[in-house]
Structures are given as structure tokens and as C-alpha cells.
């Protein structure tokens, strides 16, 4: 898979789709929320360091990974 600037959605640890904005990545992830599978969004916006957010199904919100 080629590295692309944007926000990569991972479903169950597998890359699925790159979105141009974090908002769009979260909207794409919403389709997987009822299944309760692990979800992660990782930013790939150079030159900034990568950031990642995991969805916490217990809290029902995105939590920034540190």
C-alpha cells in the first residue's frame, strides 16, 4: 500500500481507506461502530508527526493514542 497524505482508517488492525480529513475518517468509521470491532484512525500529514485515535466502545468516543 502506498503512503498517502490524509487519515487512514484501520478496522480490526487492517488499513481500509484514506480520507482527506479527520471528520471524514470518523464518518467512514461510523459504519463499523455497531459491530464493536477495533477501530483506529492514524494521521499521515507531513511534516507533522503521525497521530492516532482509537475508538473506545465503552466510552463511546475517540481517544487520542499517546
N, C-alpha and C positions, 0 to 999 in steps of 0.2 A: 504494500500500500504506500502510495506517495504521500509525503508530508505536505499538508495544506494549511494555509493560514485560516484560522477560524476556531470553532468549538466542536470537538469530536465527542459524540455520544457513544458510550460503551454500554452494552446490555449484556449482563452476565459475563463481563470481562472481555467481550468481543466488540471491536470497533464496528459501528453501524453506519453513521452518517456524519458529515461535516456540515455545520450551519455557520452562516456568517456572523451571527450574534448569539450571545448567551440566552437571550429571551427566546429565540427560535429553537435553540437546542433544548431548552426546558419544555417548550411546546411539543417538540418531537417526542421527548421522553414521557410526556403525559399519557401517551397511548399505552405505555408499559406499566403504569402505576397500579392498575387493578390486579395484575399478575403477581405483584410483590417480588419481582426479580431484582437483583442488584443493578443499580444504575449509577453511572459516573459520567460527568462531563469534564473534559480537560481542554484548557485553552492552548492554542498554538498561535500566539500573536507575537511575532518577532518585532523588536528585540527584547521584549519583556519576558521574564522567566515564566514558565508554564504555571498555571494554577489549576486546581481540580476541585470539584464539588461532588460529593456522594449524596444520594438521596437516602434519608433516614425514614424508613417506613413507620417506625414507632412515633417519631416526632412529626411526621408528615411534612417535612421540609428539606430543602437542600442545605447541606452543611459543608463549609469550606474545609478541604483537607489540609492539614498542616504537617 
